[in-house]
Amino acid sequence: MDSIHSTMAQQGLIRPYNSRVLGGVCSGLGRRFGFSPWTARLLFVLILMVLPGSQILVYPVLWVLMPSENSPYGYPANPGVPR
């Protein structure tokens, strides 16, 4: 059975090593759906203004579930260090 991380990676949901501001979730979602990272962040904030609260729960869950892209040094990037 595949893990959640490998399933998300197969679907293209990966937090990129570069272009992170906090955890890379918006950047990863933007990459997956064809948006720039800043467009994805803007959409996240706009949705937060329309439907307050739900994104505050969704972002940390996606941060944990979305696998991190490997750093240029070959090991997983530290998700706690903003880029």
mmCIF file of the N, C-alpha and C atoms, coordinates in Angstrom:
data_MODEL
# 
_entry.id   MODEL 
# 
loop_
_atom_site.group_PDB 
_atom_site.id 
_atom_site.type_symbol 
_atom_site.label_atom_id 
_atom_site.label_alt_id 
_atom_site.label_comp_id 
_atom_site.label_asym_id 
_atom_site.label_entity_id 
_atom_site.label_seq_id 
_atom_site.pdbx_PDB_ins_code 
_atom_site.Cartn_x 
_atom_site.Cartn_y 
_atom_site.Cartn_z 
_atom_site.occupancy 
_atom_site.B_iso_or_equiv 
_atom_site.pdbx_formal_charge 
_atom_site.auth_seq_id 
_atom_site.auth_comp_id 
_atom_site.auth_asym_id 
_atom_site.auth_atom_id 
_atom_site.pdbx_PDB_model_num 
ATOM 1   N N  . MET A 1 1  ? 0.851   -1.180 0.000   1.00 0.00 ? 1  MET A N  1 
ATOM 2   C CA . MET A 1 1  ? 0.000   0.000  0.000   1.00 0.00 ? 1  MET A CA 1 
ATOM 3   C C  . MET A 1 1  ? 0.894   1.239  0.000   1.00 0.00 ? 1  MET A C  1 
ATOM 4   N N  . ASP A 1 2  ? 0.538   2.216  -0.840  1.00 0.00 ? 2  ASP A N  1 
ATOM 5   C CA . ASP A 1 2  ? 1.299   3.455  -0.929  1.00 0.00 ? 2  ASP A CA 1 
ATOM 6   C C  . ASP A 1 2  ? 1.014   4.350  0.270   1.00 0.00 ? 2  ASP A C  1 
ATOM 7   N N  . SER A 1 3  ? 2.024   5.090  0.659   1.00 0.00 ? 3  SER A N  1 
ATOM 8   C CA . SER A 1 3  ? 1.831   6.042  1.738   1.00 0.00 ? 3  SER A CA 1 
ATOM 9   C C  . SER A 1 3  ? 1.199   7.311  1.174   1.00 0.00 ? 3  SER A C  1 
ATOM 10  N N  . ILE A 1 4  ? 0.718   8.157  2.038   1.00 0.00 ? 4  ILE A N  1 
ATOM 11  C CA . ILE A 1 4  ? 0.113   9.421  1.623   1.00 0.00 ? 4  ILE A CA 1 
ATOM 12  C C  . ILE A 1 4  ? 1.147   10.281 0.910   1.00 0.00 ? 4  ILE A C  1 
ATOM 13  N N  . HIS A 1 5  ? 2.383   10.274 1.413   1.00 0.00 ? 5  HIS A N  1 
ATOM 14  C CA . HIS A 1 5  ? 3.444   11.075 0.789   1.00 0.00 ? 5  HIS A CA 1 
ATOM 15  C C  . HIS A 1 5  ? 3.702   10.642 -0.652  1.00 0.00 ? 5  HIS A C  1 
ATOM 16  N N  . SER A 1 6  ? 3.784   9.342  -0.892  1.00 0.00 ? 6  SER A N  1 
ATOM 17  C CA . SER A 1 6  ? 4.061   8.883  -2.249  1.00 0.00 ? 6  SER A CA 1 
ATOM 18  C C  . SER A 1 6  ? 2.863   9.125  -3.163  1.00 0.00 ? 6  SER A C  1 
ATOM 19  N N  . THR A 1 7  ? 1.655   9.004  -2.640  1.00 0.00 ? 7  THR A N  1 
ATOM 20  C CA . THR A 1 7  ? 0.462   9.288  -3.439  1.00 0.00 ? 7  THR A CA 1 
ATOM 21  C C  . THR A 1 7  ? 0.424   10.751 -3.846  1.00 0.00 ? 7  THR A C  1 
ATOM 22  N N  . MET A 1 8  ? 0.707   11.643 -2.908  1.00 0.00 ? 8  MET A N  1 
ATOM 23  C CA . MET A 1 8  ? 0.718   13.073 -3.227  1.00 0.00 ? 8  MET A CA 1 
ATOM 24  C C  . MET A 1 8  ? 1.841   13.399 -4.205  1.00 0.00 ? 8  MET A C  1 
ATOM 25  N N  . ALA A 1 9  ? 2.990   12.761 -4.043  1.00 0.00 ? 9  ALA A N  1 
ATOM 26  C CA . ALA A 1 9  ? 4.103   12.996 -4.959  1.00 0.00 ? 9  ALA A CA 1 
ATOM 27  C C  . ALA A 1 9  ? 3.749   12.535 -6.368  1.00 0.00 ? 9  ALA A C  1 
ATOM 28  N N  . GLN A 1 10 ? 3.061   11.415 -6.492  1.00 0.00 ? 10 GLN A N  1 
ATOM 29  C CA . GLN A 1 10 ? 2.644   10.926 -7.805  1.00 0.00 ? 10 GLN A CA 1 
ATOM 30  C C  . GLN A 1 10 ? 1.672   11.890 -8.466  1.00 0.00 ? 10 GLN A C  1 
ATOM 31  N N  . GLN A 1 11 ? 0.875   12.599 -7.673  1.00 0.00 ? 11 GLN A N  1 
ATOM 32  C CA . GLN A 1 11 ? -0.086  13.565 -8.202  1.00 0.00 ? 11 GLN A CA 1 
ATOM 33  C C  . GLN A 1 11 ? 0.533   14.936 -8.429  1.00 0.00 ? 11 GLN A C  1 
ATOM 34  N N  . GLY A 1 12 ? 1.808   15.089 -8.117  1.00 0.00 ? 12 GLY A N  1 
ATOM 35  C CA . GLY A 1 12 ? 2.494   16.358 -8.341  1.00 0.00 ? 12 GLY A CA 1 
ATOM 36  C C  . GLY A 1 12 ? 2.384   17.339 -7.194  1.00 0.00 ? 12 GLY A C  1 
ATOM 37  N N  . LEU A 1 13 ? 1.902   16.903 -6.060  1.00 0.00 ? 13 LEU A N  1 
ATOM 38  C CA . LEU A 1 13 ? 1.774   17.778 -4.893  1.00 0.00 ? 13 LEU A CA 1 
ATOM 39  C C  . LEU A 1 13 ? 3.023   17.650 -4.025  1.00 0.00 ? 13 LEU A C  1 
ATOM 40  N N  . ILE A 1 14 ? 4.015   18.455 -4.337  1.00 0.00 ? 14 ILE A N  1 
ATOM 41  C CA . ILE A 1 14 ? 5.289   18.442 -3.625  1.00 0.00 ? 14 ILE A CA 1 
ATOM 42  C C  . ILE A 1 14 ? 5.626   19.869 -3.230  1.00 0.00 ? 14 ILE A C  1 
ATOM 43  N N  . ARG A 1 15 ? 6.093   20.033 -1.994  1.00 0.00 ? 15 ARG A N  1 
ATOM 44  C CA . ARG A 1 15 ? 6.533   21.359 -1.544  1.00 0.00 ? 15 ARG A CA 1 
ATOM 45  C C  . ARG A 1 15 ? 7.931   21.602 -2.092  1.00 0.00 ? 15 ARG A C  1 
ATOM 46  N N  . PRO A 1 16 ? 8.080   22.547 -3.031  1.00 0.00 ? 16 PRO A N  1 
ATOM 47  C CA . PRO A 1 16 ? 9.385   22.758 -3.660  1.00 0.00 ? 16 PRO A CA 1 
ATOM 48  C C  . PRO A 1 16 ? 10.420  23.304 -2.685  1.00 0.00 ? 16 PRO A C  1 
ATOM 49  N N  . TYR A 1 17 ? 11.674  22.970 -2.959  1.00 0.00 ? 17 TYR A N  1 
ATOM 50  C CA . TYR A 1 17 ? 12.775  23.436 -2.105  1.00 0.00 ? 17 TYR A CA 1 
ATOM 51  C C  . TYR A 1 17 ? 12.942  24.942 -2.234  1.00 0.00 ? 17 TYR A C  1 
ATOM 52  N N  . ASN A 1 18 ? 12.855  25.447 -3.457  1.00 0.00 ? 18 ASN A N  1 
ATOM 53  C CA . ASN A 1 18 ? 12.972  26.884 -3.687  1.00 0.00 ? 18 ASN A CA 1 
ATOM 54  C C  . ASN A 1 18 ? 11.590  27.509 -3.691  1.00 0.00 ? 18 ASN A C  1 
ATOM 55  N N  . SER A 1 19 ? 11.519  28.785 -3.534  1.00 0.00 ? 19 SER A N  1 
ATOM 56  C CA . SER A 1 19 ? 10.289  29.601 -3.565  1.00 0.00 ? 19 SER A CA 1 
ATOM 57  C C  . SER A 1 19 ? 9.359   29.336 -2.389  1.00 0.00 ? 19 SER A C  1 
ATOM 58  N N  . ARG A 1 20 ? 9.904   28.911 -1.274  1.00 0.00 ? 20 ARG A N  1 
ATOM 59  C CA . ARG A 1 20 ? 9.092   28.774 -0.058  1.00 0.00 ? 20 ARG A CA 1 
ATOM 60  C C  . ARG A 1 20 ? 9.070   30.099 0.687   1.00 0.00 ? 20 ARG A C  1 
ATOM 61  N N  . VAL A 1 21 ? 7.932   30.404 1.273   1.00 0.00 ? 21 VAL A N  1 
ATOM 62  C CA . VAL A 1 21 ? 7.859   31.543 2.181   1.00 0.00 ? 21 VAL A CA 1 
ATOM 63  C C  . VAL A 1 21 ? 7.711   31.006 3.595   1.00 0.00 ? 21 VAL A C  1 
ATOM 64  N N  . LEU A 1 22 ? 6.799   30.089 3.788   1.00 0.00 ? 22 LEU A N  1 
ATOM 65  C CA . LEU A 1 22 ? 6.637   29.473 5.107   1.00 0.00 ? 22 LEU A CA 1 
ATOM 66  C C  . LEU A 1 22 ? 6.959   27.981 4.994   1.00 0.00 ? 22 LEU A C  1 
ATOM 67  N N  . GLY A 1 23 ? 6.024   27.217 4.505   1.00 0.00 ? 23 GLY A N  1 
ATOM 68  C CA . GLY A 1 23 ? 6.257   25.782 4.392   1.00 0.00 ? 23 GLY A CA 1 
ATOM 69  C C  . GLY A 1 23 ? 6.312   25.278 2.969   1.00 0.00 ? 23 GLY A C  1 
ATOM 70  N N  . GLY A 1 24 ? 5.953   26.113 2.013   1.00 0.00 ? 24 GLY A N  1 
ATOM 71  C CA . GLY A 1 24 ? 5.976   25.712 0.617   1.00 0.00 ? 24 GLY A CA 1 
ATOM 72  C C  . GLY A 1 24 ? 4.676   25.128 0.112   1.00 0.00 ? 24 GLY A C  1 
ATOM 73  N N  . VAL A 1 25 ? 3.628   25.166 0.930   1.00 0.00 ? 25 VAL A N  1 
ATOM 74  C CA . VAL A 1 25 ? 2.351   24.573 0.532   1.00 0.00 ? 25 VAL A CA 1 
ATOM 75  C C  . VAL A 1 25 ? 1.737   25.340 -0.641  1.00 0.00 ? 25 VAL A C  1 
ATOM 76  N N  . CYS A 1 26 ? 1.628   26.659 -0.539  1.00 0.00 ? 26 CYS A N  1 
ATOM 77  C CA . CYS A 1 26 ? 1.041   27.454 -1.628  1.00 0.00 ? 26 CYS A CA 1 
ATOM 78  C C  . CYS A 1 26 ? 1.890   27.356 -2.885  1.00 0.00 ? 26 CYS A C  1 
ATOM 79  N N  . SER A 1 27 ? 3.192   27.346 -2.721  1.00 0.00 ? 27 SER A N  1 
ATOM 80  C CA . SER A 1 27 ? 4.089   27.210 -3.861  1.00 0.00 ? 27 SER A CA 1 
ATOM 81  C C  . SER A 1 27 ? 3.897   25.853 -4.542  1.00 0.00 ? 27 SER A C  1 
ATOM 82  N N  . GLY A 1 28 ? 3.749   24.809 -3.756  1.00 0.00 ? 28 GLY A N  1 
ATOM 83  C CA . GLY A 1 28 ? 3.519   23.473 -4.303  1.00 0.00 ? 28 GLY A CA 1 
ATOM 84  C C  . GLY A 1 28 ? 2.173   23.349 -4.984  1.00 0.00 ? 28 GLY A C  1 
ATOM 85  N N  . LEU A 1 29 ? 1.146   23.942 -4.385  1.00 0.00 ? 29 LEU A N  1 
ATOM 86  C CA . LEU A 1 29 ? -0.173  23.923 -5.006  1.00 0.00 ? 29 LEU A CA 1 
ATOM 87  C C  . LEU A 1 29 ? -0.168  24.722 -6.309  1.00 0.00 ? 29 LEU A C  1 
ATOM 88  N N  . GLY A 1 30 ? 0.508   25.862 -6.282  1.00 0.00 ? 30 GLY A N  1 
ATOM 89  C CA . GLY A 1 30 ? 0.607   26.667 -7.491  1.00 0.00 ? 30 GLY A CA 1 
ATOM 90  C C  . GLY A 1 30 ? 1.316   25.919 -8.606  1.00 0.00 ? 30 GLY A C  1 
ATOM 91  N N  . ARG A 1 31 ? 2.400   25.257 -8.270  1.00 0.00 ? 31 ARG A N  1 
ATOM 92  C CA . ARG A 1 31 ? 3.151   24.477 -9.265  1.00 0.00 ? 31 ARG A CA 1 
ATOM 93  C C  . ARG A 1 31 ? 2.278   23.369 -9.834  1.00 0.00 ? 31 ARG A C  1 
ATOM 94  N N  . ARG A 1 32 ? 1.544   22.681 -8.983  1.00 0.00 ? 32 ARG A N  1 
ATOM 95  C CA . ARG A 1 32 ? 0.699   21.562 -9.419  1.00 0.00 ? 32 ARG A CA 1 
ATOM 96  C C  . ARG A 1 32 ? -0.403  22.017 -10.361 1.00 0.00 ? 32 ARG A C  1 
ATOM 97  N N  . PHE A 1 33 ? -1.013  23.176 -10.076 1.00 0.00 ? 33 PHE A N  1 
ATOM 98  C CA . PHE A 1 33 ? -2.155  23.643 -10.858 1.00 0.00 ? 33 PHE A CA 1 
ATOM 99  C C  . PHE A 1 33 ? -1.796  24.714 -11.887 1.00 0.00 ? 33 PHE A C  1 
ATOM 100 N N  . GLY A 1 34 ? -0.504  24.951 -12.085 1.00 0.00 ? 34 GLY A N  1 
ATOM 101 C CA . GLY A 1 34 ? -0.071  25.836 -13.150 1.00 0.00 ? 34 GLY A CA 1 
ATOM 102 C C  . GLY A 1 34 ? -0.088  27.318 -12.826 1.00 0.00 ? 34 GLY A C  1 
ATOM 103 N N  . PHE A 1 35 ? -0.039  27.683 -11.554 1.00 0.00 ? 35 PHE A N  1 
ATOM 104 C CA . PHE A 1 35 ? 0.011   29.084 -11.145 1.00 0.00 ? 35 PHE A CA 1 
ATOM 105 C C  . PHE A 1 35 ? 1.417   29.417 -10.679 1.00 0.00 ? 35 PHE A C  1 
ATOM 106 N N  . SER A 1 36 ? 1.732   30.701 -10.671 1.00 0.00 ? 36 SER A N  1 
ATOM 107 C CA . SER A 1 36 ? 2.981   31.116 -10.035 1.00 0.00 ? 36 SER A CA 1 
ATOM 108 C C  . SER A 1 36 ? 2.782   31.016 -8.525  1.00 0.00 ? 36 SER A C  1 
ATOM 109 N N  . PRO A 1 37 ? 3.865   30.913 -7.761  1.00 0.00 ? 37 PRO A N  1 
ATOM 110 C CA . PRO A 1 37 ? 3.722   30.834 -6.302  1.00 0.00 ? 37 PRO A CA 1 
ATOM 111 C C  . PRO A 1 37 ? 2.980   32.039 -5.722  1.00 0.00 ? 37 PRO A C  1 
ATOM 112 N N  . TRP A 1 38 ? 3.241   33.221 -6.244  1.00 0.00 ? 38 TRP A N  1 
ATOM 113 C CA . TRP A 1 38 ? 2.575   34.415 -5.700  1.00 0.00 ? 38 TRP A CA 1 
ATOM 114 C C  . TRP A 1 38 ? 1.102   34.450 -6.038  1.00 0.00 ? 38 TRP A C  1 
ATOM 115 N N  . THR A 1 39 ? 0.711   33.936 -7.188  1.00 0.00 ? 39 THR A N  1 
ATOM 116 C CA . THR A 1 39 ? -0.710  33.855 -7.527  1.00 0.00 ? 39 THR A CA 1 
ATOM 117 C C  . THR A 1 39 ? -1.411  32.881 -6.588  1.00 0.00 ? 39 THR A C  1 
ATOM 118 N N  . ALA A 1 40 ? -0.777  31.760 -6.307  1.00 0.00 ? 40 ALA A N  1 
ATOM 119 C CA . ALA A 1 40 ? -1.360  30.779 -5.385  1.00 0.00 ? 40 ALA A CA 1 
ATOM 120 C C  . ALA A 1 40 ? -1.497  31.376 -3.982  1.00 0.00 ? 40 ALA A C  1 
ATOM 121 N N  . ARG A 1 41 ? -0.500  32.139 -3.544  1.00 0.00 ? 41 ARG A N  1 
ATOM 122 C CA . ARG A 1 41 ? -0.578  32.779 -2.223  1.00 0.00 ? 41 ARG A CA 1 
ATOM 123 C C  . ARG A 1 41 ? -1.695  33.810 -2.182  1.00 0.00 ? 41 ARG A C  1 
ATOM 124 N N  . LEU A 1 42 ? -1.832  34.587 -3.255  1.00 0.00 ? 42 LEU A N  1 
ATOM 125 C CA . LEU A 1 42 ? -2.890  35.593 -3.326  1.00 0.00 ? 42 LEU A CA 1 
ATOM 126 C C  . LEU A 1 42 ? -4.258  34.933 -3.293  1.00 0.00 ? 42 LEU A C  1 
ATOM 127 N N  . LEU A 1 43 ? -4.441  33.857 -4.047  1.00 0.00 ? 43 LEU A N  1 
ATOM 128 C CA . LEU A 1 43 ? -5.695  33.116 -4.013  1.00 0.00 ? 43 LEU A CA 1 
ATOM 129 C C  . LEU A 1 43 ? -5.971  32.560 -2.624  1.00 0.00 ? 43 LEU A C  1 
ATOM 130 N N  . PHE A 1 44 ? -4.945  32.069 -1.950  1.00 0.00 ? 44 PHE A N  1 
ATOM 131 C CA . PHE A 1 44 ? -5.094  31.542 -0.593  1.00 0.00 ? 44 PHE A CA 1 
ATOM 132 C C  . PHE A 1 44 ? -5.613  32.635 0.345   1.00 0.00 ? 44 PHE A C  1 
ATOM 133 N N  . VAL A 1 45 ? -5.029  33.824 0.249   1.00 0.00 ? 45 VAL A N  1 
ATOM 134 C CA . VAL A 1 45 ? -5.443  34.936 1.111   1.00 0.00 ? 45 VAL A CA 1 
ATOM 135 C C  . VAL A 1 45 ? -6.855  35.395 0.757   1.00 0.00 ? 45 VAL A C  1 
ATOM 136 N N  . LEU A 1 46 ? -7.180  35.474 -0.523  1.00 0.00 ? 46 LEU A N  1 
ATOM 137 C CA . LEU A 1 46 ? -8.526  35.880 -0.928  1.00 0.00 ? 46 LEU A CA 1 
ATOM 138 C C  . LEU A 1 46 ? -9.579  34.889 -0.443  1.00 0.00 ? 46 LEU A C  1 
ATOM 139 N N  . ILE A 1 47 ? -9.290  33.609 -0.566  1.00 0.00 ? 47 ILE A N  1 
ATOM 140 C CA . ILE A 1 47 ? -10.221 32.596 -0.074  1.00 0.00 ? 47 ILE A CA 1 
ATOM 141 C C  . ILE A 1 47 ? -10.332 32.677 1.441   1.00 0.00 ? 47 ILE A C  1 
ATOM 142 N N  . LEU A 1 48 ? -9.243  32.980 2.105   1.00 0.00 ? 48 LEU A N  1 
ATOM 143 C CA . LEU A 1 48 ? -9.260  33.135 3.558   1.00 0.00 ? 48 LEU A CA 1 
ATOM 144 C C  . LEU A 1 48 ? -10.181 34.282 3.968   1.00 0.00 ? 48 LEU A C  1 
ATOM 145 N N  . MET A 1 49 ? -10.206 35.349 3.158   1.00 0.00 ? 49 MET A N  1 
ATOM 146 C CA . MET A 1 49 ? -11.074 36.491 3.464   1.00 0.00 ? 49 MET A CA 1 
ATOM 147 C C  . MET A 1 49 ? -12.539 36.161 3.226   1.00 0.00 ? 49 MET A C  1 
ATOM 148 N N  . VAL A 1 50 ? -12.830 35.297 2.256   1.00 0.00 ? 50 VAL A N  1 
ATOM 149 C CA . VAL A 1 50 ? -14.211 34.937 1.942   1.00 0.00 ? 50 VAL A CA 1 
ATOM 150 C C  . VAL A 1 50 ? -14.728 33.862 2.895   1.00 0.00 ? 50 VAL A C  1 
ATOM 151 N N  . LEU A 1 51 ? -13.909 32.848 3.141   1.00 0.00 ? 51 LEU A N  1 
ATOM 152 C CA . LEU A 1 51 ? -14.273 31.741 4.028   1.00 0.00 ? 51 LEU A CA 1 
ATOM 153 C C  . LEU A 1 51 ? -13.270 31.656 5.170   1.00 0.00 ? 51 LEU A C  1 
ATOM 154 N N  . PRO A 1 52 ? -13.380 32.523 6.154   1.00 0.00 ? 52 PRO A N  1 
ATOM 155 C CA . PRO A 1 52 ? -12.349 32.560 7.200   1.00 0.00 ? 52 PRO A CA 1 
ATOM 156 C C  . PRO A 1 52 ? -12.313 31.286 8.046   1.00 0.00 ? 52 PRO A C  1 
ATOM 157 N N  . GLY A 1 53 ? -11.104 30.903 8.409   1.00 0.00 ? 53 GLY A N  1 
ATOM 158 C CA . GLY A 1 53 ? -10.923 29.808 9.357   1.00 0.00 ? 53 GLY A CA 1 
ATOM 159 C C  . GLY A 1 53 ? -10.476 28.493 8.777   1.00 0.00 ? 53 GLY A C  1 
ATOM 160 N N  . SER A 1 54 ? -11.100 28.068 7.685   1.00 0.00 ? 54 SER A N  1 
ATOM 161 C CA . SER A 1 54 ? -10.804 26.731 7.180   1.00 0.00 ? 54 SER A CA 1 
ATOM 162 C C  . SER A 1 54 ? -9.360  26.599 6.702   1.00 0.00 ? 54 SER A C  1 
ATOM 163 N N  . GLN A 1 55 ? -8.803  27.653 6.105   1.00 0.00 ? 55 GLN A N  1 
ATOM 164 C CA . GLN A 1 55 ? -7.446  27.580 5.599   1.00 0.00 ? 55 GLN A CA 1 
ATOM 165 C C  . GLN A 1 55 ? -6.428  27.476 6.720   1.00 0.00 ? 55 GLN A C  1 
ATOM 166 N N  . ILE A 1 56 ? -6.763  28.017 7.877   1.00 0.00 ? 56 ILE A N  1 
ATOM 167 C CA . ILE A 1 56 ? -5.860  27.936 9.025   1.00 0.00 ? 56 ILE A CA 1 
ATOM 168 C C  . ILE A 1 56 ? -5.697  26.475 9.449   1.00 0.00 ? 56 ILE A C  1 
ATOM 169 N N  . LEU A 1 57 ? -6.690  25.663 9.218   1.00 0.00 ? 57 LEU A N  1 
ATOM 170 C CA . LEU A 1 57 ? -6.590  24.232 9.518   1.00 0.00 ? 57 LEU A CA 1 
ATOM 171 C C  . LEU A 1 57 ? -5.996  23.450 8.348   1.00 0.00 ? 57 LEU A C  1 
ATOM 172 N N  . VAL A 1 58 ? -6.331  23.846 7.128   1.00 0.00 ? 58 VAL A N  1 
ATOM 173 C CA . VAL A 1 58 ? -5.900  23.111 5.950   1.00 0.00 ? 58 VAL A CA 1 
ATOM 174 C C  . VAL A 1 58 ? -4.397  23.265 5.711   1.00 0.00 ? 58 VAL A C  1 
ATOM 175 N N  . TYR A 1 59 ? -3.852  24.474 5.888   1.00 0.00 ? 59 TYR A N  1 
ATOM 176 C CA . TYR A 1 59 ? -2.440  24.720 5.598   1.00 0.00 ? 59 TYR A CA 1 
ATOM 177 C C  . TYR A 1 59 ? -1.516  23.815 6.421   1.00 0.00 ? 59 TYR A C  1 
ATOM 178 N N  . PRO A 1 60 ? -1.667  23.742 7.756   1.00 0.00 ? 60 PRO A N  1 
ATOM 179 C CA . PRO A 1 60 ? -0.762  22.849 8.510   1.00 0.00 ? 60 PRO A CA 1 
ATOM 180 C C  . PRO A 1 60 ? -0.932  21.365 8.146   1.00 0.00 ? 60 PRO A C  1 
ATOM 181 N N  . VAL A 1 61 ? -2.148  20.969 7.829   1.00 0.00 ? 61 VAL A N  1 
ATOM 182 C CA . VAL A 1 61 ? -2.367  19.573 7.442   1.00 0.00 ? 61 VAL A CA 1 
ATOM 183 C C  . VAL A 1 61 ? -1.641  19.276 6.130   1.00 0.00 ? 61 VAL A C  1 
ATOM 184 N N  . LEU A 1 62 ? -1.768  20.180 5.154   1.00 0.00 ? 62 LEU A N  1 
ATOM 185 C CA . LEU A 1 62 ? -1.056  19.978 3.894   1.00 0.00 ? 62 LEU A CA 1 
ATOM 186 C C  . LEU A 1 62 ? 0.451   20.054 4.085   1.00 0.00 ? 62 LEU A C  1 
ATOM 187 N N  . TRP A 1 63 ? 0.905   20.892 4.999   1.00 0.00 ? 63 TRP A N  1 
ATOM 188 C CA . TRP A 1 63 ? 2.339   21.012 5.273   1.00 0.00 ? 63 TRP A CA 1 
ATOM 189 C C  . TRP A 1 63 ? 2.899   19.664 5.738   1.00 0.00 ? 63 TRP A C  1 
ATOM 190 N N  . VAL A 1 64 ? 2.120   18.963 6.539   1.00 0.00 ? 64 VAL A N  1 
ATOM 191 C CA . VAL A 1 64 ? 2.560   17.664 7.052   1.00 0.00 ? 64 VAL A CA 1 
ATOM 192 C C  . VAL A 1 64 ? 2.424   16.578 5.978   1.00 0.00 ? 64 VAL A C  1 
ATOM 193 N N  . LEU A 1 65 ? 1.338   16.617 5.209   1.00 0.00 ? 65 LEU A N  1 
ATOM 194 C CA . LEU A 1 65 ? 1.065   15.542 4.255   1.00 0.00 ? 65 LEU A CA 1 
ATOM 195 C C  . LEU A 1 65 ? 1.843   15.660 2.949   1.00 0.00 ? 65 LEU A C  1 
ATOM 196 N N  . MET A 1 66 ? 2.103   16.886 2.487   1.00 0.00 ? 66 MET A N  1 
ATOM 197 C CA . MET A 1 66 ? 2.811   17.054 1.213   1.00 0.00 ? 66 MET A CA 1 
ATOM 198 C C  . MET A 1 66 ? 4.300   16.774 1.421   1.00 0.00 ? 66 MET A C  1 
ATOM 199 N N  . PRO A 1 67 ? 4.869   15.889 0.614   1.00 0.00 ? 67 PRO A N  1 
ATOM 200 C CA . PRO A 1 67 ? 6.299   15.612 0.763   1.00 0.00 ? 67 PRO A CA 1 
ATOM 201 C C  . PRO A 1 67 ? 7.134   16.798 0.302   1.00 0.00 ? 67 PRO A C  1 
ATOM 202 N N  . SER A 1 68 ? 8.299   16.938 0.888   1.00 0.00 ? 68 SER A N  1 
ATOM 203 C CA . SER A 1 68 ? 9.213   18.009 0.544   1.00 0.00 ? 68 SER A CA 1 
ATOM 204 C C  . SER A 1 68 ? 10.125  17.564 -0.590  1.00 0.00 ? 68 SER A C  1 
ATOM 205 N N  . GLU A 1 69 ? 10.349  18.463 -1.517  1.00 0.00 ? 69 GLU A N  1 
ATOM 206 C CA . GLU A 1 69 ? 11.295  18.201 -2.592  1.00 0.00 ? 69 GLU A CA 1 
ATOM 207 C C  . GLU A 1 69 ? 12.690  18.139 -1.979  1.00 0.00 ? 69 GLU A C  1 
ATOM 208 N N  . ASN A 1 70 ? 13.532  17.274 -2.500  1.00 0.00 ? 70 ASN A N  1 
ATOM 209 C CA . ASN A 1 70 ? 14.896  17.166 -1.977  1.00 0.00 ? 70 ASN A CA 1 
ATOM 210 C C  . ASN A 1 70 ? 15.670  18.446 -2.223  1.00 0.00 ? 70 ASN A C  1 
ATOM 211 N N  . SER A 1 71 ? 16.530  18.766 -1.297  1.00 0.00 ? 71 SER A N  1 
ATOM 212 C CA . SER A 1 71 ? 17.397  19.931 -1.447  1.00 0.00 ? 71 SER A CA 1 
ATOM 213 C C  . SER A 1 71 ? 18.457  19.625 -2.490  1.00 0.00 ? 71 SER A C  1 
ATOM 214 N N  . PRO A 1 72 ? 19.173  20.634 -2.957  1.00 0.00 ? 72 PRO A N  1 
ATOM 215 C CA . PRO A 1 72 ? 20.241  20.379 -3.929  1.00 0.00 ? 72 PRO A CA 1 
ATOM 216 C C  . PRO A 1 72 ? 21.351  19.492 -3.369  1.00 0.00 ? 72 PRO A C  1 
ATOM 217 N N  . TYR A 1 73 ? 21.374  19.313 -2.059  1.00 0.00 ? 73 TYR A N  1 
ATOM 218 C CA . TYR A 1 73 ? 22.421  18.513 -1.422  1.00 0.00 ? 73 TYR A CA 1 
ATOM 219 C C  . TYR A 1 73 ? 22.022  17.058 -1.269  1.00 0.00 ? 73 TYR A C  1 
ATOM 220 N N  . GLY A 1 74 ? 20.810  16.689 -1.730  1.00 0.00 ? 74 GLY A N  1 
ATOM 221 C CA . GLY A 1 74 ? 20.404  15.298 -1.749  1.00 0.00 ? 74 GLY A CA 1 
ATOM 222 C C  . GLY A 1 74 ? 19.616  14.824 -0.553  1.00 0.00 ? 74 GLY A C  1 
ATOM 223 N N  . TYR A 1 75 ? 19.369  15.665 0.435   1.00 0.00 ? 75 TYR A N  1 
ATOM 224 C CA . TYR A 1 75 ? 18.570  15.251 1.581   1.00 0.00 ? 75 TYR A CA 1 
ATOM 225 C C  . TYR A 1 75 ? 17.322  16.111 1.624   1.00 0.00 ? 75 TYR A C  1 
ATOM 226 N N  . PRO A 1 76 ? 16.256  15.603 2.271   1.00 0.00 ? 76 PRO A N  1 
ATOM 227 C CA . PRO A 1 76 ? 15.020  16.381 2.322   1.00 0.00 ? 76 PRO A CA 1 
ATOM 228 C C  . PRO A 1 76 ? 15.244  17.734 2.983   1.00 0.00 ? 76 PRO A C  1 
ATOM 229 N N  . ALA A 1 77 ? 14.624  18.740 2.430   1.00 0.00 ? 77 ALA A N  1 
ATOM 230 C CA . ALA A 1 77 ? 14.740  20.089 2.974   1.00 0.00 ? 77 ALA A CA 1 
ATOM 231 C C  . ALA A 1 77 ? 14.052  20.151 4.333   1.00 0.00 ? 77 ALA A C  1 
ATOM 232 N N  . ASN A 1 78 ? 14.538  21.001 5.193   1.00 0.00 ? 78 ASN A N  1 
ATOM 233 C CA . ASN A 1 78 ? 13.943  21.180 6.504   1.00 0.00 ? 78 ASN A CA 1 
ATOM 234 C C  . ASN A 1 78 ? 12.666  21.998 6.362   1.00 0.00 ? 78 ASN A C  1 
ATOM 235 N N  . PRO A 1 79 ? 11.484  21.415 6.648   1.00 0.00 ? 79 PRO A N  1 
ATOM 236 C CA . PRO A 1 79 ? 10.239  22.144 6.445   1.00 0.00 ? 79 PRO A CA 1 
ATOM 237 C C  . PRO A 1 79 ? 10.058  23.305 7.423   1.00 0.00 ? 79 PRO A C  1 
ATOM 238 N N  . GLY A 1 80 ? 10.849  23.374 8.476   1.00 0.00 ? 80 GLY A N  1 
ATOM 239 C CA . GLY A 1 80 ? 10.698  24.430 9.449   1.00 0.00 ? 80 GLY A CA 1 
ATOM 240 C C  . GLY A 1 80 ? 11.488  25.686 9.129   1.00 0.00 ? 80 GLY A C  1 
ATOM 241 N N  . VAL A 1 81 ? 12.306  25.646 8.081   1.00 0.00 ? 81 VAL A N  1 
ATOM 242 C CA . VAL A 1 81 ? 13.141  26.794 7.739   1.00 0.00 ? 81 VAL A CA 1 
ATOM 243 C C  . VAL A 1 81 ? 12.584  27.479 6.504   1.00 0.00 ? 81 VAL A C  1 
ATOM 244 N N  . PRO A 1 82 ? 12.070  28.697 6.633   1.00 0.00 ? 82 PRO A N  1 
ATOM 245 C CA . PRO A 1 82 ? 11.535  29.386 5.446   1.00 0.00 ? 82 PRO A CA 1 
ATOM 246 C C  . PRO A 1 82 ? 12.643  29.726 4.458   1.00 0.00 ? 82 PRO A C  1 
ATOM 247 N N  . ARG A 1 83 ? 12.319  29.734 3.214   1.00 0.00 ? 83 ARG A N  1 
ATOM 248 C CA . ARG A 1 83 ? 13.268  30.080 2.158   1.00 0.00 ? 83 ARG A CA 1 
ATOM 249 C C  . ARG A 1 83 ? 12.989  31.458 1.633   1.00 0.00 ? 83 ARG A C  1 
# 
